[in-house]
Amino acid sequence: MRRAVLVVSMVAATLAACAYKPGSYASKSHELAGQRTTVGCLDLAIDRRTDVGSSAVLGYTFGNRCDHPATIDLSWAHVIGRTADGAEIALAPYDPDGTLQPRALDSRGIGAETLSYPADQTLGQVCVDVASLAQARPAQWLCFGNPQAMARVAPRAPVTLAAVATSPARL
């Protein structure tokens, strides 16, 4: 009997060591990289990865901060892209087999997913309503610039104090 109690307590201690700790944005196997926020039971981190052609790529990592399962729904996420001329385009994840659907994330569980969002042209900015990932309201938008577009922009000449003081556009 004593041996059985020892085994059960060791298993429980091992599971507790692997469990996600609310607000930590990390576990032994994952770090929640990117812009961080909390929606309901979900601690979320999202980062924009290198685009593939004109498809924007977003990395999602998420941890359940509650003691009961929480729903994460990447298929329901509201995502928009902004072109260089400011036009907004509703985006949908590339999911040819229809495998994206709401999933229950176990209490203190953690997960990650990377999704591409096809577009007809390169997007300067992609915005995600993070509340929609938990099917919650009101909307909470996080926006991400295009790292490749920012790297291609040539640095401007520094503005001197004299130029600022005499520029009619600044007055």
C-alpha positions as CSV (number, residue, x, y, z in Angstrom):
1,M,0.0,0.0,0.0
2,R,2.8,2.4,0.9
3,R,4.5,1.7,-2.5
4,A,1.2,2.6,-4.4
5,V,0.9,5.9,-2.5
6,L,4.5,6.8,-3.4
7,V,3.9,6.1,-7.1
8,V,0.7,8.1,-7.2
9,S,2.3,11.1,-5.4
10,M,5.4,11.0,-7.8
11,V,3.1,11.0,-10.8
12,A,1.1,13.9,-9.4
13,A,4.3,15.8,-8.7
14,T,5.5,15.2,-12.2
15,L,2.3,16.4,-13.7
16,A,2.3,19.5,-11.5
17,A,5.8,20.4,-12.7
18,C,4.7,20.2,-16.3
19,A,1.5,22.2,-15.8
20,Y,1.2,25.7,-17.2
21,K,1.5,28.4,-14.5
22,P,-1.0,31.3,-15.1
23,G,0.7,34.5,-16.3
24,S,4.1,32.9,-16.7
25,Y,3.8,32.7,-20.5
26,A,6.1,29.7,-20.4
27,S,6.4,26.0,-19.5
28,K,9.2,23.5,-19.6
29,S,8.5,22.7,-23.2
30,H,7.2,26.1,-24.6
31,E,7.7,29.8,-24.2
32,L,4.8,31.9,-25.3
33,A,6.7,34.2,-27.7
34,G,5.3,37.3,-29.3
35,Q,2.8,39.9,-28.2
36,R,1.1,38.7,-25.0
37,T,-2.4,39.1,-23.7
38,T,-5.0,37.3,-21.6
39,V,-8.6,36.5,-22.7
40,G,-10.7,34.7,-20.2
41,C,-8.9,31.5,-19.3
42,L,-6.3,31.8,-22.1
43,D,-2.9,33.4,-21.9
44,L,-2.1,34.1,-25.6
45,A,1.1,35.1,-27.4
46,I,1.1,35.8,-31.2
47,D,4.0,36.7,-33.4
48,R,4.3,37.4,-37.1
49,R,6.7,35.0,-38.8
50,T,8.4,35.4,-42.1
51,D,5.8,35.6,-44.9
52,V,5.6,32.8,-47.5
53,G,5.1,34.5,-50.8
54,S,2.2,36.9,-50.2
55,S,0.8,34.7,-47.4
56,A,1.2,36.2,-43.9
57,V,2.3,33.7,-41.3
58,L,1.3,33.9,-37.6
59,G,2.6,31.8,-34.7
60,Y,0.1,31.3,-31.9
61,T,1.0,29.9,-28.4
62,F,-1.5,29.6,-25.6
63,G,-1.8,28.4,-22.1
64,N,-4.9,27.7,-20.0
65,R,-4.7,29.6,-16.7
66,C,-7.9,28.0,-15.3
67,D,-8.5,24.8,-13.4
68,H,-11.0,23.6,-16.1
69,P,-10.8,23.1,-19.9
70,A,-10.9,26.2,-22.0
71,T,-11.8,26.5,-25.7
72,I,-9.3,27.8,-28.3
73,D,-10.8,28.4,-31.7
74,L,-8.2,29.3,-34.4
75,S,-10.8,28.8,-37.1
76,W,-13.1,31.5,-35.6
77,A,-10.3,34.1,-35.3
78,H,-11.0,37.4,-37.0
79,V,-7.9,38.4,-38.9
80,I,-7.5,41.3,-41.3
81,G,-4.6,42.4,-43.4
82,R,-3.7,45.9,-44.5
83,T,-2.0,46.6,-47.8
84,A,0.6,49.3,-48.5
85,D,-2.2,51.6,-49.7
86,G,-4.2,51.1,-46.5
87,A,-6.9,48.8,-47.9
88,E,-8.2,46.2,-45.4
89,I,-8.7,42.6,-46.4
90,A,-10.4,39.9,-44.3
91,L,-8.1,36.9,-44.1
92,A,-8.8,33.2,-43.5
93,P,-6.2,30.6,-42.6
94,Y,-5.0,28.1,-45.1
95,D,-6.9,25.0,-44.1
96,P,-7.5,22.8,-47.3
97,D,-8.6,19.8,-45.3
98,G,-10.9,21.6,-42.9
99,T,-9.0,20.5,-39.8
100,L,-9.2,23.7,-37.9
101,Q,-12.0,23.6,-35.3
102,P,-12.6,24.6,-31.7
103,R,-10.5,22.6,-29.3
104,A,-10.6,22.1,-25.6
105,L,-7.3,22.9,-23.9
106,D,-7.0,21.0,-20.7
107,S,-6.7,22.9,-17.4
108,R,-3.1,24.3,-17.1
109,G,-2.4,23.0,-20.6
110,I,-0.3,24.7,-23.2
111,G,-0.3,24.5,-27.0
112,A,1.1,26.1,-30.2
113,E,0.0,26.5,-33.8
114,T,1.4,28.3,-36.9
115,L,-1.0,29.3,-39.6
116,S,-0.6,31.0,-42.9
117,Y,-3.1,33.5,-44.3
118,P,-3.1,33.7,-48.1
119,A,-3.5,37.1,-49.7
120,D,-3.3,38.4,-53.3
121,Q,-0.5,40.9,-52.3
122,T,2.0,41.4,-49.6
123,L,0.5,42.8,-46.5
124,G,2.2,45.6,-44.5
125,Q,0.2,44.8,-41.4
126,V,-1.9,41.9,-40.0
127,C,-4.3,42.4,-37.1
128,V,-5.9,39.6,-35.0
129,D,-8.9,40.0,-32.7
130,V,-7.5,37.9,-29.9
131,A,-10.9,37.8,-28.1
132,S,-12.3,35.9,-31.1
133,L,-9.8,33.1,-30.3
134,A,-11.8,32.4,-27.2
135,Q,-15.2,33.3,-28.9
136,A,-15.3,36.3,-26.5
137,R,-16.4,39.9,-26.8
138,P,-15.5,42.8,-27.0
139,A,-12.9,42.7,-29.7
140,Q,-9.2,43.1,-28.6
141,W,-7.0,43.8,-31.6
142,L,-3.2,43.1,-31.8
143,C,-1.4,44.2,-35.0
144,F,1.8,43.0,-36.5
145,G,4.0,44.7,-39.1
146,N,5.7,42.9,-41.9
147,P,9.3,42.3,-40.9
148,Q,10.5,41.9,-44.5
149,A,8.9,45.2,-45.6
150,M,10.5,47.0,-42.7
151,A,13.9,45.5,-43.5
152,R,13.6,46.8,-47.1
153,V,12.9,50.4,-46.1
154,A,16.0,52.5,-46.6
155,P,16.9,54.6,-43.6
156,R,16.0,58.3,-44.0
157,A,18.5,61.1,-43.5
158,P,18.4,62.3,-39.9
159,V,16.3,65.4,-39.2
160,T,18.3,68.3,-37.8
161,L,16.9,70.7,-35.3
162,A,17.3,73.6,-37.7
163,A,15.3,71.8,-40.4
164,V,12.5,71.2,-37.9
165,A,12.4,74.8,-36.8
166,T,12.2,76.2,-40.4
167,S,10.0,73.6,-42.0
168,P,6.6,75.1,-42.8
169,A,5.0,71.7,-42.6
170,R,6.0,71.5,-39.0
171,L,4.5,74.9,-38.0
